[in-house]
Amino acid sequence: VSISYCKCSLAPLQLIKCGLFAYTPVASSLAMDICVLELVKNLFVWMTPSSTAWCEALEIFGVIEVIN
């Protein structure tokens, strides 16, 4: 993603509009997809000392489908 920024249009705000989250608020050279942050949030909400946490987080994120 290419962005142009100035004092009237800050880079972090433009990144958020593109669905990205800057690693640093000033002079950021890296950004992460906001959906990945959602995955990590769900992982930590369900974290247990087993693989259940990974499965629950991935299921909520929609990466895997549970077959009953």
All heavy atoms as TSV, in Angstrom:
chain	resi	resn	atom	element	x	y	z
A	1	VAL	N	N	0.855	-1.170	0.000
A	1	VAL	CA	C	0.000	0.000	0.000
A	1	VAL	C	C	0.893	1.221	0.000
A	1	VAL	O	O	1.810	1.336	0.805
A	1	VAL	CB	C	-0.912	0.025	1.254
A	1	VAL	CG1	C	-1.677	1.312	1.335
A	1	VAL	CG2	C	-1.820	-1.164	1.258
A	2	SER	N	N	0.619	2.122	-0.882
A	2	SER	CA	C	1.345	3.390	-0.928
A	2	SER	C	C	0.441	4.487	-0.395
A	2	SER	O	O	-0.744	4.548	-0.732
A	2	SER	CB	C	1.749	3.728	-2.356
A	2	SER	OG	O	2.657	2.788	-2.848
A	3	ILE	N	N	1.007	5.325	0.441
A	3	ILE	CA	C	0.245	6.451	0.974
A	3	ILE	C	C	1.083	7.707	0.869
A	3	ILE	O	O	2.314	7.654	0.848
A	3	ILE	CB	C	-0.195	6.231	2.439
A	3	ILE	CG1	C	1.021	6.042	3.347
A	3	ILE	CG2	C	-1.141	5.066	2.567
A	3	ILE	CD1	C	0.681	6.089	4.813
A	4	SER	N	N	0.428	8.831	0.773
A	4	SER	CA	C	1.076	10.136	0.820
A	4	SER	C	C	0.586	10.807	2.092
A	4	SER	O	O	-0.597	10.747	2.404
A	4	SER	CB	C	0.684	10.978	-0.387
A	4	SER	OG	O	1.086	10.348	-1.573
A	5	TYR	N	N	1.480	11.406	2.814
A	5	TYR	CA	C	1.039	12.016	4.065
A	5	TYR	C	C	1.647	13.400	4.232
A	5	TYR	O	O	2.664	13.745	3.633
A	5	TYR	CB	C	1.388	11.131	5.262
A	5	TYR	CG	C	2.856	10.894	5.472
A	5	TYR	CD1	C	3.585	11.698	6.331
A	5	TYR	CD2	C	3.515	9.865	4.818
A	5	TYR	CE1	C	4.932	11.487	6.526
A	5	TYR	CE2	C	4.860	9.649	5.009
A	5	TYR	CZ	C	5.564	10.463	5.857
A	5	TYR	OH	O	6.897	10.248	6.046
A	6	CYS	N	N	0.980	14.195	5.021
A	6	CYS	CA	C	1.434	15.529	5.397
A	6	CYS	C	C	0.811	15.842	6.757
A	6	CYS	O	O	0.162	14.989	7.350
A	6	CYS	CB	C	1.033	16.554	4.341
A	6	CYS	SG	S	-0.740	16.722	4.149
A	7	LYS	N	N	0.982	17.045	7.230
A	7	LYS	CA	C	0.418	17.413	8.526
A	7	LYS	C	C	-1.109	17.345	8.532
A	7	LYS	O	O	-1.726	17.077	9.559
A	7	LYS	CB	C	0.875	18.807	8.935
A	7	LYS	CG	C	2.332	18.874	9.291
A	7	LYS	CD	C	2.740	20.264	9.730
A	7	LYS	CE	C	4.219	20.296	10.058
A	7	LYS	NZ	N	4.660	21.620	10.505
A	8	CYS	N	N	-1.730	17.539	7.372
A	8	CYS	CA	C	-3.192	17.528	7.317
A	8	CYS	C	C	-3.751	16.115	7.144
A	8	CYS	O	O	-4.940	15.887	7.356
A	8	CYS	CB	C	-3.682	18.425	6.193
A	8	CYS	SG	S	-3.142	17.892	4.559
A	9	SER	N	N	-2.915	15.149	6.774
A	9	SER	CA	C	-3.369	13.778	6.552
A	9	SER	C	C	-2.301	12.822	7.077
A	9	SER	O	O	-1.403	12.411	6.344
A	9	SER	CB	C	-3.622	13.552	5.055
A	9	SER	OG	O	-4.085	12.257	4.836
A	10	LEU	N	N	-2.409	12.474	8.348
A	10	LEU	CA	C	-1.387	11.664	9.001
A	10	LEU	C	C	-1.376	10.227	8.485
A	10	LEU	O	O	-2.419	9.647	8.191
A	10	LEU	CB	C	-1.608	11.678	10.503
A	10	LEU	CG	C	-1.576	13.065	11.164
A	10	LEU	CD1	C	-1.947	12.954	12.627
A	10	LEU	CD2	C	-0.207	13.697	11.002
A	11	ALA	N	N	-0.192	9.663	8.389
A	11	ALA	CA	C	-0.010	8.310	7.860
A	11	ALA	C	C	-0.785	7.254	8.661
A	11	ALA	O	O	-1.446	6.408	8.056
A	11	ALA	CB	C	1.472	7.965	7.793
A	12	PRO	N	N	-0.721	7.250	10.001
A	12	PRO	CA	C	-1.466	6.221	10.739
A	12	PRO	C	C	-2.971	6.251	10.461
A	12	PRO	O	O	-3.606	5.208	10.366
A	12	PRO	CB	C	-1.161	6.537	12.207
A	12	PRO	CG	C	0.157	7.216	12.171
A	12	PRO	CD	C	0.137	8.028	10.908
A	13	LEU	N	N	-3.538	7.424	10.295
A	13	LEU	CA	C	-4.969	7.523	10.005
A	13	LEU	C	C	-5.286	6.983	8.615
A	13	LEU	O	O	-6.298	6.317	8.407
A	13	LEU	CB	C	-5.438	8.969	10.131
A	13	LEU	CG	C	-5.344	9.570	11.534
A	13	LEU	CD1	C	-5.785	11.022	11.523
A	13	LEU	CD2	C	-6.176	8.772	12.515
A	14	GLN	N	N	-4.410	7.233	7.655
A	14	GLN	CA	C	-4.611	6.704	6.307
A	14	GLN	C	C	-4.502	5.180	6.316
A	14	GLN	O	O	-5.253	4.497	5.620
A	14	GLN	CB	C	-3.586	7.281	5.341
A	14	GLN	CG	C	-3.827	8.737	5.018
A	14	GLN	CD	C	-2.878	9.197	3.940
A	14	GLN	OE1	O	-2.749	8.568	2.900
A	14	GLN	NE2	N	-2.204	10.305	4.200
A	15	LEU	N	N	-3.570	4.654	7.086
A	15	LEU	CA	C	-3.421	3.202	7.175
A	15	LEU	C	C	-4.668	2.558	7.768
A	15	LEU	O	O	-5.126	1.517	7.293
A	15	LEU	CB	C	-2.183	2.841	8.004
A	15	LEU	CG	C	-0.842	3.115	7.325
A	15	LEU	CD1	C	0.294	2.953	8.322
A	15	LEU	CD2	C	-0.639	2.209	6.123
A	16	ILE	N	N	-5.223	3.155	8.808
A	16	ILE	CA	C	-6.437	2.610	9.428
A	16	ILE	C	C	-7.581	2.609	8.427
A	16	ILE	O	O	-8.350	1.653	8.358
A	16	ILE	CB	C	-6.795	3.385	10.714
A	16	ILE	CG1	C	-5.786	3.029	11.807
A	16	ILE	CG2	C	-8.221	3.091	11.161
A	16	ILE	CD1	C	-5.939	3.800	13.086
A	17	LYS	N	N	-7.689	3.652	7.609
A	17	LYS	CA	C	-8.732	3.694	6.575
A	17	LYS	C	C	-8.552	2.571	5.555
A	17	LYS	O	O	-9.508	2.131	4.939
A	17	LYS	CB	C	-8.728	5.045	5.872
A	17	LYS	CG	C	-9.266	6.163	6.735
A	17	LYS	CD	C	-9.228	7.489	6.013
A	17	LYS	CE	C	-9.704	8.608	6.918
A	17	LYS	NZ	N	-9.619	9.921	6.273
A	18	CYS	N	N	-7.310	2.099	5.394
A	18	CYS	CA	C	-7.020	0.991	4.473
A	18	CYS	C	C	-7.132	-0.374	5.156
A	18	CYS	O	O	-6.843	-1.400	4.552
A	18	CYS	CB	C	-5.609	1.147	3.909
A	18	CYS	SG	S	-5.403	2.548	2.822
A	19	GLY	N	N	-7.515	-0.382	6.444
A	19	GLY	CA	C	-7.649	-1.643	7.170
A	19	GLY	C	C	-6.344	-2.139	7.756
A	19	GLY	O	O	-6.202	-3.318	8.055
A	20	LEU	N	N	-5.402	-1.233	7.935
A	20	LEU	CA	C	-4.091	-1.591	8.480
A	20	LEU	C	C	-3.839	-0.824	9.769
A	20	LEU	O	O	-4.369	0.259	9.980
A	20	LEU	CB	C	-2.991	-1.274	7.461
A	20	LEU	CG	C	-3.118	-1.982	6.121
A	20	LEU	CD1	C	-2.132	-1.388	5.127
A	20	LEU	CD2	C	-2.887	-3.470	6.274
A	21	PHE	N	N	-2.999	-1.397	10.627
A	21	PHE	CA	C	-2.649	-0.767	11.897
A	21	PHE	C	C	-1.139	-0.591	11.939
A	21	PHE	O	O	-0.389	-1.563	11.819
A	21	PHE	CB	C	-3.115	-1.632	13.066
A	21	PHE	CG	C	-2.944	-0.968	14.397
A	21	PHE	CD1	C	-3.848	-0.027	14.836
A	21	PHE	CD2	C	-1.868	-1.287	15.197
A	21	PHE	CE1	C	-3.694	0.585	16.065
A	21	PHE	CE2	C	-1.705	-0.681	16.433
A	21	PHE	CZ	C	-2.616	0.260	16.862
A	22	ALA	N	N	-0.689	0.640	12.092
A	22	ALA	CA	C	0.750	0.942	12.103
A	22	ALA	C	C	1.395	0.438	13.387
A	22	ALA	O	O	0.805	0.498	14.461
A	22	ALA	CB	C	0.964	2.439	11.971
A	23	TYR	N	N	2.600	-0.095	13.254
A	23	TYR	CA	C	3.328	-0.576	14.425
A	23	TYR	C	C	3.758	0.560	15.336
A	23	TYR	O	O	3.870	0.381	16.544
A	23	TYR	CB	C	4.561	-1.379	14.011
A	23	TYR	CG	C	4.246	-2.789	13.580
A	23	TYR	CD1	C	4.492	-3.213	12.284
A	23	TYR	CD2	C	3.696	-3.697	14.469
A	23	TYR	CE1	C	4.211	-4.508	11.891
A	23	TYR	CE2	C	3.404	-4.989	14.092
A	23	TYR	CZ	C	3.667	-5.391	12.800
A	23	TYR	OH	O	3.376	-6.662	12.409
A	24	THR	N	N	4.047	1.721	14.774
A	24	THR	CA	C	4.431	2.880	15.577
A	24	THR	C	C	3.645	4.095	15.091
A	24	THR	O	O	3.315	4.186	13.910
A	24	THR	CB	C	5.944	3.189	15.453
A	24	THR	OG1	O	6.250	3.449	14.089
A	24	THR	CG2	C	6.785	2.049	15.970
A	25	PRO	N	N	3.343	5.030	15.971
A	25	PRO	CA	C	2.563	6.193	15.560
A	25	PRO	C	C	3.358	7.215	14.746
A	25	PRO	O	O	2.790	8.020	14.030
A	25	PRO	CB	C	2.080	6.797	16.876
A	25	PRO	CG	C	3.057	6.323	17.883
A	25	PRO	CD	C	3.555	4.991	17.407
A	26	VAL	N	N	4.681	7.181	14.846
A	26	VAL	CA	C	5.527	8.140	14.131
A	26	VAL	C	C	6.542	7.378	13.287
A	26	VAL	O	O	7.184	6.446	13.767
A	26	VAL	CB	C	6.267	9.058	15.138
A	26	VAL	CG1	C	7.171	10.036	14.420
A	26	VAL	CG2	C	5.270	9.779	16.022
A	27	ALA	N	N	6.677	7.756	12.032
A	27	ALA	CA	C	7.660	7.172	11.105
A	27	ALA	C	C	7.547	5.649	11.034
A	27	ALA	O	O	8.550	4.940	11.040
A	27	ALA	CB	C	9.068	7.600	11.490
A	28	SER	N	N	6.344	5.156	10.924
A	28	SER	CA	C	6.134	3.714	10.851
A	28	SER	C	C	6.477	3.201	9.463
A	28	SER	O	O	6.112	3.785	8.453
A	28	SER	CB	C	4.681	3.381	11.168
A	28	SER	OG	O	4.498	1.998	11.159
A	29	SER	N	N	7.199	2.097	9.419
A	29	SER	CA	C	7.516	1.481	8.132
A	29	SER	C	C	6.829	0.126	7.993
A	29	SER	O	O	6.909	-0.494	6.945
A	29	SER	CB	C	9.026	1.317	7.984
A	29	SER	OG	O	9.531	0.484	8.998
A	30	LEU	N	N	6.138	-0.324	9.050
A	30	LEU	CA	C	5.427	-1.590	9.034
A	30	LEU	C	C	3.999	-1.387	9.518
A	30	LEU	O	O	3.735	-0.550	10.379
A	30	LEU	CB	C	6.116	-2.604	9.953
A	30	LEU	CG	C	7.516	-3.047	9.572
A	30	LEU	CD1	C	8.116	-3.888	10.681
A	30	LEU	CD2	C	7.498	-3.825	8.272
A	31	ALA	N	N	3.090	-2.191	8.950
A	31	ALA	CA	C	1.692	-2.158	9.379
A	31	ALA	C	C	1.137	-3.573	9.317
A	31	ALA	O	O	1.616	-4.407	8.557
A	31	ALA	CB	C	0.885	-1.225	8.489
A	32	MET	N	N	0.132	-3.833	10.148
A	32	MET	CA	C	-0.488	-5.148	10.222
A	32	MET	C	C	-1.962	-5.016	9.853
A	32	MET	O	O	-2.603	-4.021	10.191
A	32	MET	CB	C	-0.363	-5.694	11.645
A	32	MET	CG	C	-1.040	-7.031	11.862
A	32	MET	SD	S	-0.930	-7.593	13.560
A	32	MET	CE	C	0.795	-7.977	13.674
A	33	ASP	N	N	-2.492	-6.024	9.186
A	33	ASP	CA	C	-3.913	-6.055	8.857
A	33	ASP	C	C	-4.717	-6.101	10.153
A	33	ASP	O	O	-4.396	-6.850	11.075
A	33	ASP	CB	C	-4.213	-7.296	8.012
A	33	ASP	CG	C	-5.609	-7.284	7.438
A	33	ASP	OD1	O	-6.566	-7.139	8.220
A	33	ASP	OD2	O	-5.725	-7.433	6.216
A	34	ILE	N	N	-5.751	-5.289	10.242
A	34	ILE	CA	C	-6.564	-5.228	11.460
A	34	ILE	C	C	-7.229	-6.571	11.754
A	34	ILE	O	O	-7.432	-6.932	12.908
A	34	ILE	CB	C	-7.589	-4.075	11.370
A	34	ILE	CG1	C	-6.831	-2.741	11.428
A	34	ILE	CG2	C	-8.626	-4.155	12.476
A	34	ILE	CD1	C	-7.675	-1.508	11.282
A	35	CYS	N	N	-7.528	-7.355	10.726
A	35	CYS	CA	C	-8.128	-8.682	10.939
A	35	CYS	C	C	-7.173	-9.605	11.691
A	35	CYS	O	O	-7.602	-10.434	12.491
A	35	CYS	CB	C	-8.521	-9.306	9.606
A	35	CYS	SG	S	-9.874	-8.446	8.797
A	36	VAL	N	N	-5.884	-9.445	11.464
A	36	VAL	CA	C	-4.897	-10.258	12.183
A	36	VAL	C	C	-4.909	-9.875	13.661
A	36	VAL	O	O	-4.786	-10.732	14.536
A	36	VAL	CB	C	-3.489	-10.115	11.573
A	36	VAL	CG1	C	-2.450	-10.839	12.393
A	36	VAL	CG2	C	-3.487	-10.625	10.134
A	37	LEU	N	N	-5.077	-8.593	13.945
A	37	LEU	CA	C	-5.182	-8.167	15.346
A	37	LEU	C	C	-6.399	-8.794	16.016
A	37	LEU	O	O	-6.353	-9.165	17.185
A	37	LEU	CB	C	-5.256	-6.641	15.435
A	37	LEU	CG	C	-4.001	-5.884	15.017
A	37	LEU	CD1	C	-4.267	-4.378	15.063
A	37	LEU	CD2	C	-2.823	-6.250	15.875
A	38	GLU	N	N	-7.493	-8.923	15.273
A	38	GLU	CA	C	-8.699	-9.580	15.804
A	38	GLU	C	C	-8.398	-11.040	16.128
A	38	GLU	O	O	-8.827	-11.564	17.153
A	38	GLU	CB	C	-9.831	-9.479	14.783
A	38	GLU	CG	C	-11.114	-10.129	15.221
A	38	GLU	CD	C	-11.881	-9.334	16.261
A	38	GLU	OE1	O	-11.587	-8.137	16.451
A	38	GLU	OE2	O	-12.768	-9.909	16.894
A	39	LEU	N	N	-7.656	-11.708	15.258
A	39	LEU	CA	C	-7.268	-13.098	15.505
A	39	LEU	C	C	-6.451	-13.210	16.780
A	39	LEU	O	O	-6.715	-14.062	17.634
A	39	LEU	CB	C	-6.472	-13.647	14.324
A	39	LEU	CG	C	-5.805	-15.009	14.543
A	39	LEU	CD1	C	-6.851	-16.099	14.730
A	39	LEU	CD2	C	-4.884	-15.344	13.390
A	40	VAL	N	N	-5.474	-12.349	16.958
A	40	VAL	CA	C	-4.624	-12.379	18.153
A	40	VAL	C	C	-5.445	-12.086	19.401
A	40	VAL	O	O	-5.276	-12.725	20.439
A	40	VAL	CB	C	-3.450	-11.385	18.005
A	40	VAL	CG1	C	-2.659	-11.259	19.289
A	40	VAL	CG2	C	-2.546	-11.820	16.857
A	41	LYS	N	N	-6.380	-11.131	19.306
A	41	LYS	CA	C	-7.247	-10.826	20.453
A	41	LYS	C	C	-8.036	-12.061	20.861
A	41	LYS	O	O	-8.091	-12.418	22.036
A	41	LYS	CB	C	-8.196	-9.683	20.139
A	41	LYS	CG	C	-9.094	-9.316	21.324
A	41	LYS	CD	C	-10.285	-8.538	20.897
A	41	LYS	CE	C	-11.272	-9.543	20.357
A	41	LYS	NZ	N	-12.658	-9.205	20.425
A	42	ASN	N	N	-8.652	-12.733	19.878
A	42	ASN	CA	C	-9.425	-13.937	20.181
A	42	ASN	C	C	-8.545	-15.035	20.751
A	42	ASN	O	O	-8.963	-15.773	21.643
A	42	ASN	CB	C	-10.160	-14.438	18.939
A	42	ASN	CG	C	-11.345	-13.591	18.604
A	42	ASN	OD1	O	-12.030	-13.103	19.493
A	42	ASN	ND2	N	-11.589	-13.388	17.335
A	43	LEU	N	N	-7.339	-15.136	20.270
A	43	LEU	CA	C	-6.418	-16.141	20.799
A	43	LEU	C	C	-6.164	-15.903	22.286
A	43	LEU	O	O	-6.238	-16.822	23.090
A	43	LEU	CB	C	-5.097	-16.117	20.036
A	43	LEU	CG	C	-4.006	-17.019	20.598
A	43	LEU	CD1	C	-4.413	-18.485	20.526
A	43	LEU	CD2	C	-2.709	-16.801	19.854
A	44	PHE	N	N	-5.889	-14.657	22.663
A	44	PHE	CA	C	-5.595	-14.379	24.062
A	44	PHE	C	C	-6.831	-14.462	24.952
A	44	PHE	O	O	-6.721	-14.776	26.126
A	44	PHE	CB	C	-4.880	-13.041	24.206
A	44	PHE	CG	C	-3.441	-13.118	23.793
A	44	PHE	CD1	C	-3.011	-12.564	22.602
A	44	PHE	CD2	C	-2.524	-13.794	24.578
A	44	PHE	CE1	C	-1.690	-12.660	22.211
A	44	PHE	CE2	C	-1.197	-13.903	24.192
A	44	PHE	CZ	C	-0.788	-13.335	23.009
A	45	VAL	N	N	-8.015	-14.211	24.404
A	45	VAL	CA	C	-9.240	-14.372	25.183
A	45	VAL	C	C	-9.442	-15.843	25.541
A	45	VAL	O	O	-9.859	-16.180	26.639
A	45	VAL	CB	C	-10.459	-13.824	24.406
A	45	VAL	CG1	C	-11.766	-14.281	25.034
A	45	VAL	CG2	C	-10.402	-12.311	24.350
A	46	TRP	N	N	-9.144	-16.748	24.600
A	46	TRP	CA	C	-9.384	-18.173	24.792
A	46	TRP	C	C	-8.141	-18.937	25.242
A	46	TRP	O	O	-8.166	-20.157	25.320
A	46	TRP	CB	C	-9.884	-18.792	23.482
A	46	TRP	CG	C	-11.274	-18.372	23.171
A	46	TRP	CD1	C	-11.640	-17.339	22.360
A	46	TRP	CD2	C	-12.472	-18.930	23.686
A	46	TRP	NE1	N	-13.007	-17.230	22.339
A	46	TRP	CE2	C	-13.542	-18.205	23.131
A	46	TRP	CE3	C	-12.750	-19.983	24.552
A	46	TRP	CZ2	C	-14.862	-18.495	23.426
A	46	TRP	CZ3	C	-14.065	-20.271	24.824
A	46	TRP	CH2	C	-15.105	-19.531	24.277
A	47	MET	N	N	-7.051	-18.241	25.546
A	47	MET	CA	C	-5.788	-18.912	25.827
A	47	MET	C	C	-5.885	-19.868	27.022
A	47	MET	O	O	-6.358	-19.514	28.087
A	47	MET	CB	C	-4.680	-17.909	26.083
A	47	MET	CG	C	-3.317	-18.565	26.224
A	47	MET	SD	S	-2.009	-17.358	26.235
A	47	MET	CE	C	-1.845	-17.157	24.482
A	48	THR	N	N	-5.484	-21.079	26.795
A	48	THR	CA	C	-5.363	-22.105	27.824
A	48	THR	C	C	-4.062	-22.852	27.553
A	48	THR	O	O	-3.471	-22.699	26.494
A	48	THR	CB	C	-6.539	-23.110	27.768
A	48	THR	OG1	O	-6.520	-23.751	26.491
A	48	THR	CG2	C	-7.860	-22.424	27.977
A	49	PRO	N	N	-3.624	-23.677	28.468
A	49	PRO	CA	C	-2.370	-24.388	28.233
A	49	PRO	C	C	-2.508	-25.601	27.299
A	49	PRO	O	O	-1.826	-26.591	27.445
A	49	PRO	CB	C	-1.946	-24.813	29.638
A	49	PRO	CG	C	-3.194	-24.871	30.414
A	49	PRO	CD	C	-4.105	-23.839	29.818
A	50	SER	N	N	-3.418	-25.534	26.338
A	50	SER	CA	C	-3.598	-26.636	25.392
A	50	SER	C	C	-3.890	-26.085	24.004
A	50	SER	O	O	-3.952	-24.877	23.799
A	50	SER	CB	C	-4.740	-27.538	25.851
A	50	SER	OG	O	-5.959	-26.838	25.716
A	51	SER	N	N	-4.120	-26.958	23.076
A	51	SER	CA	C	-4.423	-26.529	21.711
A	51	SER	C	C	-5.844	-25.994	21.579
A	51	SER	O	O	-6.214	-25.456	20.538
A	51	SER	CB	C	-4.213	-27.686	20.741
A	51	SER	OG	O	-5.086	-28.744	21.051
A	52	THR	N	N	-6.656	-26.102	22.614
A	52	THR	CA	C	-8.025	-25.598	22.575
A	52	THR	C	C	-8.050	-24.104	22.256
A	52	THR	O	O	-8.913	-23.637	21.511
A	52	THR	CB	C	-8.731	-25.848	23.925
A	52	THR	OG1	O	-8.689	-27.242	24.204
A	52	THR	CG2	C	-10.165	-25.381	23.904
A	53	ALA	N	N	-7.112	-23.354	22.785
A	53	ALA	CA	C	-7.077	-21.909	22.544
A	53	ALA	C	C	-6.908	-21.607	21.065
A	53	ALA	O	O	-7.620	-20.764	20.507
A	53	ALA	CB	C	-5.940	-21.272	23.338
A	54	TRP	N	N	-5.989	-22.277	20.430
A	54	TRP	CA	C	-5.782	-22.062	18.996
A	54	TRP	C	C	-7.030	-22.411	18.214
A	54	TRP	O	O	-7.462	-21.678	17.337
A	54	TRP	CB	C	-4.605	-22.896	18.481
A	54	TRP	CG	C	-3.290	-22.225	18.675
A	54	TRP	CD1	C	-2.335	-22.553	19.575
A	54	TRP	CD2	C	-2.784	-21.099	17.950
A	54	TRP	NE1	N	-1.272	-21.701	19.464
A	54	TRP	CE2	C	-1.521	-20.804	18.472
A	54	TRP	CE3	C	-3.290	-20.318	16.909
A	54	TRP	CZ2	C	-0.741	-19.760	17.985
A	54	TRP	CZ3	C	-2.505	-19.282	16.433
A	54	TRP	CH2	C	-1.253	-19.009	16.970
A	55	CYS	N	N	-7.636	-23.540	18.523
A	55	CYS	CA	C	-8.827	-23.981	17.795
A	55	CYS	C	C	-9.985	-23.011	17.966
A	55	CYS	O	O	-10.657	-22.653	16.999
A	55	CYS	CB	C	-9.240	-25.379	18.249
A	55	CYS	SG	S	-8.049	-26.649	17.802
A	56	GLU	N	N	-10.240	-22.560	19.180
A	56	GLU	CA	C	-11.326	-21.621	19.441
A	56	GLU	C	C	-11.089	-20.294	18.732
A	56	GLU	O	O	-12.001	-19.728	18.128
A	56	GLU	CB	C	-11.507	-21.398	20.947
A	56	GLU	CG	C	-12.039	-22.593	21.703
A	56	GLU	CD	C	-13.493	-22.903	21.386
A	56	GLU	OE1	O	-14.230	-22.002	20.937
A	56	GLU	OE2	O	-13.885	-24.064	21.573
A	57	ALA	N	N	-9.863	-19.776	18.811
A	57	ALA	CA	C	-9.547	-18.496	18.171
A	57	ALA	C	C	-9.691	-18.595	16.662
A	57	ALA	O	O	-10.268	-17.711	16.019
A	57	ALA	CB	C	-8.137	-18.053	18.543
A	58	LEU	N	N	-9.194	-19.672	16.069
A	58	LEU	CA	C	-9.305	-19.836	14.625
A	58	LEU	C	C	-10.749	-20.047	14.193
A	58	LEU	O	O	-11.160	-19.554	13.148
A	58	LEU	CB	C	-8.419	-20.993	14.158
A	58	LEU	CG	C	-6.913	-20.771	14.305
A	58	LEU	CD1	C	-6.154	-22.032	13.930
A	58	LEU	CD2	C	-6.458	-19.587	13.465
A	59	GLU	N	N	-11.527	-20.739	15.009
A	59	GLU	CA	C	-12.940	-20.944	14.694
A	59	GLU	C	C	-13.688	-19.610	14.707
A	59	GLU	O	O	-14.459	-19.298	13.794
A	59	GLU	CB	C	-13.573	-21.903	15.693
A	59	GLU	CG	C	-15.037	-22.166	15.435
A	59	GLU	CD	C	-15.656	-23.050	16.507
A	59	GLU	OE1	O	-14.930	-23.726	17.254
A	59	GLU	OE2	O	-16.886	-23.043	16.589
A	60	ILE	N	N	-13.450	-18.796	15.739
A	60	ILE	CA	C	-14.108	-17.493	15.841
A	60	ILE	C	C	-13.677	-16.591	14.690
A	60	ILE	O	O	-14.474	-15.862	14.116
A	60	ILE	CB	C	-13.777	-16.833	17.195
A	60	ILE	CG1	C	-14.481	-17.592	18.317
A	60	ILE	CG2	C	-14.186	-15.355	17.213
A	60	ILE	CD1	C	-14.019	-17.205	19.699
A	61	PHE	N	N	-12.412	-16.651	14.329
A	61	PHE	CA	C	-11.882	-15.820	13.248
A	61	PHE	C	C	-12.398	-16.282	11.887
A	61	PHE	O	O	-12.373	-15.547	10.924
A	61	PHE	CB	C	-10.366	-15.853	13.293
A	61	PHE	CG	C	-9.698	-14.838	12.443
A	61	PHE	CD1	C	-9.765	-13.487	12.757
A	61	PHE	CD2	C	-8.986	-15.212	11.305
A	61	PHE	CE1	C	-9.139	-12.537	11.979
A	61	PHE	CE2	C	-8.370	-14.274	10.528
A	61	PHE	CZ	C	-8.433	-12.933	10.850
A	62	GLY	N	N	-12.890	-17.501	11.810
A	62	GLY	CA	C	-13.424	-18.007	10.557
A	62	GLY	C	C	-12.414	-18.724	9.692
A	62	GLY	O	O	-12.660	-18.999	8.534
A	63	VAL	N	N	-11.250	-19.033	10.271
A	63	VAL	CA	C	-10.208	-19.724	9.507
A	63	VAL	C	C	-10.543	-21.199	9.364
A	63	VAL	O	O	-10.300	-21.796	8.333
A	63	VAL	CB	C	-8.828	-19.544	10.179
A	63	VAL	CG1	C	-7.764	-20.363	9.492
A	63	VAL	CG2	C	-8.455	-18.069	10.202
A	64	ILE	N	N	-11.129	-21.781	10.415
A	64	ILE	CA	C	-11.507	-23.183	10.346
A	64	ILE	C	C	-13.000	-23.310	10.606
A	64	ILE	O	O	-13.620	-22.429	11.206
A	64	ILE	CB	C	-10.712	-24.051	11.358
A	64	ILE	CG1	C	-10.959	-23.600	12.796
A	64	ILE	CG2	C	-9.236	-24.048	11.039
A	64	ILE	CD1	C	-10.379	-24.528	13.836
A	65	GLU	N	N	-13.563	-24.395	10.175
A	65	GLU	CA	C	-14.979	-24.657	10.395
A	65	GLU	C	C	-15.117	-25.931	11.222
A	65	GLU	O	O	-14.451	-26.930	10.952
A	65	GLU	CB	C	-15.687	-24.842	9.048
A	65	GLU	CG	C	-17.170	-25.010	9.161
A	65	GLU	CD	C	-17.828	-25.122	7.817
A	65	GLU	OE1	O	-17.355	-24.467	6.866
A	65	GLU	OE2	O	-18.805	-25.861	7.696
A	66	VAL	N	N	-15.947	-25.864	12.241
A	66	VAL	CA	C	-16.156	-27.024	13.099
A	66	VAL	C	C	-17.206	-27.914	12.456
A	66	VAL	O	O	-18.274	-27.451	12.049
A	66	VAL	CB	C	-16.608	-26.598	14.510
A	66	VAL	CG1	C	-16.948	-27.800	15.350
A	66	VAL	CG2	C	-15.545	-25.752	15.168
A	67	ILE	N	N	-16.888	-29.184	12.344
A	67	ILE	CA	C	-17.812	-30.163	11.790
A	67	ILE	C	C	-18.372	-30.985	12.915
A	67	ILE	O	O	-17.642	-31.635	13.645
A	67	ILE	CB	C	-17.101	-31.069	10.754
A	67	ILE	CG1	C	-16.534	-30.209	9.627
A	67	ILE	CG2	C	-18.052	-32.108	10.225
A	67	ILE	CD1	C	-15.649	-30.956	8.675
A	68	ASN	N	N	-19.690	-30.924	13.101
A	68	ASN	CA	C	-20.329	-31.688	14.171
A	68	ASN	C	C	-20.896	-32.969	13.628
A	68	ASN	O	O	-21.402	-33.103	12.604
A	68	ASN	CB	C	-21.449	-30.867	14.832
A	68	ASN	CG	C	-20.872	-29.706	15.603
A	68	ASN	OD1	O	-19.799	-29.805	16.166
A	68	ASN	ND2	N	-21.581	-28.606	15.609
